[in-house]
Amino acid sequence: MEKKLFRSKTDRMVAGVCAGIAKYFDIDPTIIRLMWVFIVMFGGAGILAYIICWIVIPEEKE
C-alpha cells in the first residue's frame, strides 16, 4: 500500500500540517509540533515553511 501525505482533518491545531506529517511518519503529532516550534524560534523559516505546507499538502479525504 502506498503512503500519501495529507493534512489531518481530525487532529488539527491550525491547518493539520503537523498531524498529517506525524501520521505519515507514524509518530506522535506532539513531537512534530514541538520540532516545528523549535524551528520557528531558532531558525526563523518555520512560519514560511508551515504556510507553504498548508498550501501544497492536500487535505485528508473523509
Phi and psi in degrees as a GROMACS rama.xvg file:
@    title "Ramachandran Plot"
@    xaxis  label "Phi"
@    yaxis  label "Psi"
@TYPE xy
-84.8562  131.079  GLU-2
-85.6143  140.223  LYS-3
-128.953  147.831  LYS-4
-93.6252  123.152  LEU-5
-133.943  154.152  PHE-6
-78.3157  137.167  ARG-7
-74.5358  140.448  SER-8
-95.4332  -23.8541  LYS-9
-99.128  -36.4198  THR-10
-111.874  57.3455  ASP-11
-110.601  148.902  ARG-12
-104.55  -49.639  MET-13
-117.659  -70.1335  VAL-14
-121.78  -4.7806  ALA-15
88.0926  7.98258  GLY-16
-65.7401  -51.3561  VAL-17
-63.306  -41.8199  CYS-18
-66.6177  -36.5351  ALA-19
-66.2664  -42.3259  GLY-20
-65.2158  -41.5124  ILE-21
-63.346  -40.674  ALA-22
-65.5898  -38.2553  LYS-23
-62.6875  -42.8838  TYR-24
-91.7805  0.785016  PHE-25
58.9725  50.0174  ASP-26
-132.508  173.103  ILE-27
-70.1054  131.19  ASP-28
-60.1461  -26.8748  PRO-29
-62.5071  -36.3273  THR-30
-64.039  -44.4202  ILE-31
-64.5492  -41.7079  ILE-32
-63.2575  -42.1633  ARG-33
-65.8031  -40.0586  LEU-34
-62.9575  -40.0832  MET-35
-64.9545  -41.9089  TRP-36
-62.6813  -41.4856  VAL-37
-60.4231  -43.8774  PHE-38
-63.9139  -41.219  ILE-39
-64.2529  -43.2876  VAL-40
-73.1264  -37.771  MET-41
-109.279  -17.6609  PHE-42
-105.67  -34.6318  GLY-43
87.8237  -26.7304  GLY-44
-89.6128  2.32563  ALA-45
-64.52  -37.3043  GLY-46
-66.9339  -44.4224  ILE-47
-63.6592  -41.9629  LEU-48
-63.5698  -39.2285  ALA-49
-63.7446  -43.8266  TYR-50
-64.788  -40.4775  ILE-51
-63.9261  -43.4448  ILE-52
-62.8728  -38.3477  CYS-53
-59.5459  -39.9072  TRP-54
-77.359  -41.5152  ILE-55
-82.2289  -40.8872  VAL-56
-78.8997  124.92  ILE-57
-72.0065  155.378  PRO-58
-77.0374  146.175  GLU-59
-60.8981  138.887  GLU-60
-81.1987  153.325  LYS-61
